[in-house]
Amino acid sequence: MKKLPTPLDLKQLKVFPLEQRLSEATIEDTLINLDAPPPALPNNLMQVVRETAKSIATAHKKRASVMLLYGAHIIKNGGAPIMNALMELGWITHLGTNGAGTIHDWEFSFLGRSTESVKKNVATGTFGTWDETGRNIHLALLAGALENQGYGQSLGRFIMEEGTTLPSTDSLIELICKHPTHPLTPARTELLQAMVTHNLPADRISVPHPWKQHSVLGNAFRLGVPLTVHPGIGYDIITNHPMFNGAAIGRAADIDFRLLSTAVDNLEGGLVLSVGSAIMAPQVFEKSISCVNNIRLQNGRAIVHNHTFYIVDLQDGGNWDWTKGEPPKENPAYYLRFCKSFSRMGGTMHYLQLDNVAFLHNLYHLLK
């Protein structure tokens, strides 16, 4: 059998101080003013936003899940204050995002700036090669894994506590040797290897986050609202760092997928807001609800039902009423994959072709 090529050694990557990056967005210029009037919407869209607010209020009375699954652009576009306010008011019971959503959140919290030119920086081999971003997010996940915490909780805690505390390498070695089959042994081993390879010190590692009050991750941790992260290996710029560790990322995402499924199991009478997440939200949700239904049926319970989806994106919805189910194959709307996926998950689905911040800002003013 022909021998396969040797995988690229990412430890050879040269990384640069994040301060040196030409960032395209600052937190001061992007944050939405909660008290400002929200953008005016056409009557037909505003009516659906009103229905969304009523559905959230109904779900709240039933103690059913109100899930907000969002993409990175809501953070890049300054929507964090809206999401933090909705959590503070108790309207959102679960948040979920992709890896990019956490990277912009962390960079804003740490540096007050985020976003880079993909085209320019790929050409120079510097896209994503920013030391603090890759180092600190990995550090948060490696440390959180020792407490069996997922991606969202680990990074939210790291932001709000402005760093973490690592055990000594001797104590990790002792635990690994004494309890080789313990569920936390892989996490202890990954941290041990990272500490030795990358000269991570034991004891307290302080990382100030001057803008942490705006962090969705940090505020979710502070308020005890589950925020789950659903990354892909190789999807995010933290891949472009010598500390890249697929095992640590996968372990954290494993916990978060199962935590998401707990929210899905409480979805009767509740709703899912998918805001600017055309890939992660539908793909992760469909696997989650299938897992939940599988276990429910084994236990003699009915599958998840009586739930509602409100899907918000900028893509043309094909002039199709998605509350009627998916369109026929000859209709171009049939190939709007994320709508089609959600329409197959039971319940009732509404699609709004609308800017994500405009949607959430109007929704907040109706709920507050």
C-alpha positions as CSV (number, residue, x, y, z in Angstrom):
1,M,0.0,0.0,0.0
2,K,1.3,3.4,-0.9
3,K,2.4,5.5,2.0
4,L,0.4,8.7,2.6
5,P,2.1,12.1,2.8
6,T,3.1,13.4,6.2
7,P,0.6,15.8,7.7
8,L,1.7,19.5,8.0
9,D,3.4,20.3,11.3
10,L,1.5,23.3,12.6
11,K,4.1,23.8,15.3
12,Q,6.2,25.4,12.6
13,L,3.8,28.3,12.2
14,K,5.0,31.7,12.9
15,V,2.4,33.8,14.8
16,F,2.3,37.5,15.5
17,P,1.0,39.8,18.2
18,L,-2.7,40.5,17.8
19,E,-2.0,44.2,18.4
20,Q,-0.1,44.3,15.1
21,R,-3.1,43.1,13.0
22,L,-5.0,45.7,11.0
23,S,-8.5,45.0,12.4
24,E,-11.5,46.2,10.4
25,A,-14.0,46.6,13.3
26,T,-13.8,48.3,16.7
27,I,-16.1,47.7,19.5
28,E,-16.8,51.4,19.9
29,D,-17.9,51.8,16.2
30,T,-20.1,48.7,16.0
31,L,-22.0,48.3,19.3
32,I,-25.7,48.9,19.0
33,N,-27.3,51.5,21.2
34,L,-30.1,49.7,22.9
35,D,-32.0,52.8,23.6
36,A,-32.0,54.1,20.1
37,P,-35.1,53.4,17.9
38,P,-34.7,50.2,16.0
39,P,-34.7,50.3,12.2
40,A,-38.1,50.6,10.7
41,L,-39.4,47.4,9.0
42,P,-42.0,46.8,6.3
43,N,-45.4,46.0,7.8
44,N,-45.3,42.3,6.7
45,L,-41.9,41.7,8.4
46,M,-42.9,43.7,11.5
47,Q,-45.9,41.6,11.9
48,V,-43.8,38.4,12.1
49,V,-41.5,40.1,14.6
50,R,-44.5,40.8,16.7
51,E,-45.6,37.2,16.4
52,T,-42.1,36.2,17.5
53,A,-42.3,38.3,20.6
54,K,-45.7,36.8,21.5
55,S,-44.3,33.3,21.0
56,I,-41.4,34.0,23.3
57,A,-43.8,35.3,26.0
58,T,-46.0,32.2,25.6
59,A,-42.9,29.9,25.8
60,H,-41.7,31.8,28.9
61,K,-45.1,31.1,30.7
62,K,-44.8,27.4,29.8
63,R,-41.1,27.2,30.9
64,A,-40.3,25.9,27.5
65,S,-37.0,26.5,25.7
66,V,-36.3,29.7,23.8
67,M,-33.2,29.0,21.8
68,L,-31.2,31.6,19.9
69,L,-28.8,30.0,17.4
70,Y,-26.6,32.7,15.8
71,G,-23.8,33.2,13.4
72,A,-20.7,35.4,13.8
73,H,-22.0,38.4,11.9
74,I,-24.4,39.3,14.8
75,I,-21.2,39.9,16.9
76,K,-19.3,41.6,14.1
77,N,-22.3,43.9,13.5
78,G,-22.5,45.0,17.1
79,G,-25.5,43.0,18.3
80,A,-24.0,41.8,21.6
81,P,-25.8,44.4,23.8
82,I,-29.1,43.1,22.4
83,M,-28.4,39.5,23.2
84,N,-27.0,40.4,26.6
85,A,-30.2,42.4,27.4
86,L,-32.4,39.5,26.3
87,M,-30.5,37.2,28.6
88,E,-30.6,39.7,31.4
89,L,-34.4,40.0,31.1
90,G,-34.8,36.2,31.1
91,W,-36.2,35.8,27.6
92,I,-33.5,33.6,26.2
93,T,-32.9,30.2,27.8
94,H,-30.2,28.8,25.5
95,L,-27.7,30.3,23.0
96,G,-25.7,28.5,20.4
97,T,-23.1,29.7,18.0
98,N,-20.2,28.6,15.7
99,G,-16.5,28.9,16.4
100,A,-16.3,32.3,14.5
101,G,-18.9,33.7,16.8
102,T,-16.7,33.0,19.8
103,I,-13.5,34.4,18.2
104,H,-15.1,37.8,17.4
105,D,-16.6,37.8,20.9
106,W,-13.2,37.0,22.5
107,E,-11.2,39.5,20.4
108,F,-13.7,42.3,21.1
109,S,-13.5,41.5,24.9
110,F,-9.7,41.3,24.9
111,L,-8.6,44.0,22.4
112,G,-11.7,46.0,21.5
113,R,-11.1,45.2,17.9
114,S,-11.8,42.2,15.5
115,T,-12.0,41.1,11.9
116,E,-9.2,41.0,9.3
117,S,-8.8,41.0,5.5
118,V,-9.0,37.4,4.4
119,K,-7.7,38.2,0.9
120,K,-4.7,40.3,1.9
121,N,-3.6,38.1,4.9
122,V,-4.0,34.7,3.1
123,A,-1.6,36.0,0.5
124,T,1.0,36.9,3.1
125,G,0.5,33.7,5.2
126,T,-0.7,35.8,8.1
127,F,-4.5,35.1,8.0
128,G,-5.5,33.9,11.5
129,T,-1.9,33.6,12.7
130,W,-2.5,35.9,15.8
131,D,-0.9,34.6,18.9
132,E,-3.2,35.8,21.6
133,T,-6.4,34.6,19.9
134,G,-5.2,31.0,19.3
135,R,-3.3,30.7,22.5
136,N,-5.9,32.0,24.9
137,I,-8.9,30.2,23.4
138,H,-7.0,27.0,23.5
139,L,-5.9,27.8,27.0
140,A,-9.5,28.3,28.1
141,L,-10.7,25.0,26.6
142,L,-7.8,23.0,28.0
143,A,-8.4,24.4,31.5
144,G,-12.1,24.1,31.3
145,A,-11.9,20.5,30.3
146,L,-10.5,19.6,33.7
147,E,-13.9,20.7,35.1
148,N,-15.8,18.9,32.4
149,Q,-16.9,22.2,30.9
150,G,-17.8,22.7,27.3
151,Y,-16.5,25.3,24.9
152,G,-19.0,28.0,25.8
153,Q,-18.7,27.7,29.5
154,S,-14.9,27.4,29.4
155,L,-14.4,30.5,27.3
156,G,-17.1,32.5,29.0
157,R,-15.5,31.8,32.4
158,F,-12.0,32.7,31.0
159,I,-13.3,36.0,29.9
160,M,-15.2,36.9,33.1
161,E,-12.5,35.7,35.4
162,E,-9.8,37.3,33.2
163,G,-7.7,34.2,32.9
164,T,-7.4,30.8,34.5
165,T,-5.3,28.7,37.0
166,L,-3.4,25.7,35.8
167,P,-2.3,22.7,38.0
168,S,1.3,21.7,38.2
169,T,2.6,19.1,35.7
170,D,3.6,16.8,38.6
171,S,0.0,16.7,39.8
172,L,-1.3,16.0,36.3
173,I,1.2,13.2,35.9
174,E,0.2,11.7,39.3
175,L,-3.5,11.8,38.4
176,I,-2.9,10.3,34.9
177,C,-0.8,7.4,36.4
178,K,-3.2,6.7,39.3
179,H,-6.4,6.9,37.3
180,P,-5.6,5.9,33.6
181,T,-9.2,5.1,32.8
182,H,-10.8,8.1,34.4
183,P,-13.0,10.1,32.1
184,L,-10.9,13.2,32.6
185,T,-7.6,11.4,31.8
186,P,-7.6,12.5,28.1
187,A,-8.2,16.1,29.1
188,R,-5.4,16.0,31.7
189,T,-3.0,14.5,29.1
190,E,-3.8,17.1,26.5
191,L,-3.2,19.9,29.1
192,L,0.0,18.3,30.3
193,Q,1.3,18.0,26.7
194,A,0.4,21.7,26.0
195,M,2.1,22.9,29.2
196,V,5.3,21.1,28.4
197,T,5.3,21.9,24.6
198,H,4.3,25.5,24.9
199,N,5.9,26.5,28.2
200,L,2.6,27.2,30.0
201,P,3.2,28.0,33.6
202,A,1.4,26.3,36.5
203,D,-0.7,28.5,38.8
204,R,-2.5,31.7,37.9
205,I,-2.4,33.0,34.3
206,S,-3.9,36.5,34.2
207,V,-5.4,37.8,30.9
208,P,-7.2,41.1,31.3
209,H,-10.4,41.6,29.2
210,P,-11.1,45.4,29.4
211,W,-14.3,45.1,27.4
212,K,-15.7,41.9,29.0
213,Q,-19.0,43.6,30.0
214,H,-20.0,43.4,26.3
215,S,-19.1,39.7,25.8
216,V,-22.1,37.4,25.1
217,L,-20.0,34.4,26.2
218,G,-19.0,36.2,29.4
219,N,-22.5,37.4,30.3
220,A,-24.0,34.0,29.5
221,F,-21.5,32.5,32.1
222,R,-22.3,35.3,34.6
223,L,-26.1,34.8,34.3
224,G,-26.0,31.0,34.2
225,V,-27.5,30.8,30.7
226,P,-26.2,27.8,28.6
227,L,-24.2,29.0,25.6
228,T,-23.0,26.1,23.4
229,V,-20.4,26.3,20.7
230,H,-20.5,24.1,17.6
231,P,-17.2,24.5,15.7
232,G,-15.7,22.5,12.9
233,I,-12.1,21.3,12.9
234,G,-10.2,23.6,10.4
235,Y,-13.1,26.1,10.2
236,D,-11.7,28.8,12.5
237,I,-8.5,30.8,12.7
238,I,-7.5,29.2,16.0
239,T,-6.4,26.3,13.7
240,N,-3.6,28.6,12.4
241,H,-1.6,28.4,15.6
242,P,1.1,26.1,17.0
243,M,-1.2,25.3,20.0
244,F,-4.0,24.0,17.7
245,N,-5.5,20.9,19.4
246,G,-8.4,19.2,17.6
247,A,-8.9,16.9,20.6
248,A,-9.4,19.8,23.0
249,I,-11.8,21.5,20.6
250,G,-13.7,18.3,19.9
251,R,-14.0,17.4,23.6
252,A,-15.5,20.8,24.4
253,A,-17.8,20.7,21.4
254,D,-18.9,17.2,22.4
255,I,-20.1,18.5,25.8
256,D,-21.9,21.4,24.1
257,F,-23.7,19.3,21.6
258,R,-25.1,17.2,24.4
259,L,-26.0,20.3,26.4
260,L,-27.8,21.7,23.3
261,S,-29.8,18.5,23.2
262,T,-31.1,19.1,26.7
263,A,-32.6,22.4,25.5
264,V,-34.1,20.6,22.5
265,D,-35.7,18.1,24.8
266,N,-37.6,21.0,26.5
267,L,-38.8,22.5,23.3
268,E,-42.6,21.7,23.4
269,G,-44.4,25.0,23.3
270,G,-41.0,26.7,22.8
271,L,-39.2,28.1,19.8
272,V,-35.9,28.3,18.0
273,L,-34.5,31.6,16.6
274,S,-31.9,30.9,14.0
275,V,-30.3,34.3,13.2
276,G,-27.7,34.5,10.5
277,S,-26.6,30.8,10.8
278,A,-27.3,29.1,7.5
279,I,-24.9,26.2,8.1
280,M,-24.3,25.5,11.8
281,A,-27.8,25.9,13.2
282,P,-29.8,23.7,10.9
283,Q,-27.1,21.0,10.6
284,V,-26.5,20.7,14.4
285,F,-30.1,21.1,15.3
286,E,-31.3,18.2,13.0
287,K,-28.8,15.8,14.6
288,S,-29.7,17.0,18.1
289,I,-33.5,16.5,17.7
290,S,-33.0,13.1,16.1
291,C,-30.9,12.0,19.2
292,V,-33.6,13.4,21.5
293,N,-36.5,11.7,19.6
294,N,-34.5,8.4,19.6
295,I,-34.2,8.4,23.4
296,R,-37.8,9.7,23.9
297,L,-39.2,6.8,21.9
298,Q,-37.1,4.3,23.8
299,N,-38.7,5.7,27.0
300,G,-42.2,5.6,25.7
301,R,-42.4,9.4,25.2
302,A,-43.8,11.3,22.2
303,I,-41.3,13.0,19.9
304,V,-40.6,16.7,20.2
305,H,-43.6,18.6,18.8
306,N,-45.5,21.9,19.1
307,H,-42.5,24.0,18.5
308,T,-41.8,27.0,16.2
309,F,-38.9,28.2,14.2
310,Y,-38.2,31.8,13.2
311,I,-35.3,31.8,10.7
312,V,-33.7,35.1,9.9
313,D,-31.2,35.6,7.0
314,L,-30.4,37.9,4.1
315,Q,-30.9,35.2,1.4
316,D,-33.9,35.4,-0.9
317,G,-36.6,33.0,0.5
318,G,-37.9,32.3,-3.0
319,N,-41.3,34.0,-2.3
320,W,-42.4,30.8,-0.6
321,D,-44.5,30.5,2.5
322,W,-42.5,28.1,4.6
323,T,-45.3,27.6,7.1
324,K,-46.8,25.4,4.4
325,G,-43.7,23.1,4.4
326,E,-41.0,22.8,1.8
327,P,-41.7,23.8,-1.8
328,P,-41.7,21.4,-4.8
329,K,-38.3,20.6,-6.5
330,E,-39.1,22.8,-9.5
331,N,-39.3,25.9,-7.2
332,P,-35.9,27.6,-6.6
333,A,-36.7,28.0,-2.9
334,Y,-36.4,24.2,-2.6
335,Y,-32.6,24.6,-2.8
336,L,-32.5,27.1,0.1
337,R,-30.9,24.4,2.1
338,F,-31.1,25.8,5.6
339,C,-34.8,26.6,5.3
340,K,-35.5,23.2,3.9
341,S,-33.6,21.5,6.8
342,F,-35.5,23.4,9.5
343,S,-38.9,22.8,7.7
344,R,-38.3,19.0,8.1
345,M,-37.8,19.2,11.9
346,G,-41.5,19.2,12.8
347,G,-43.3,22.3,14.2
348,T,-44.0,25.4,12.3
349,M,-41.4,27.5,10.5
350,H,-41.3,31.2,9.5
351,Y,-38.6,32.7,7.3
352,L,-37.7,36.4,7.5
353,Q,-35.4,37.9,4.8
354,L,-34.0,40.5,7.1
355,D,-30.8,42.0,8.6
356,N,-30.0,40.1,11.8
357,V,-29.4,43.1,14.0
358,A,-32.5,44.9,12.7
359,F,-34.6,41.8,13.7
360,L,-33.1,41.5,17.2
361,H,-33.2,45.2,17.9
362,N,-37.0,45.3,17.0
363,L,-37.6,42.2,19.0
364,Y,-35.9,43.6,22.0
365,H,-38.0,46.8,22.0
366,L,-41.1,44.7,21.8
367,L,-40.1,42.5,24.7
368,K,-38.4,45.0,27.1
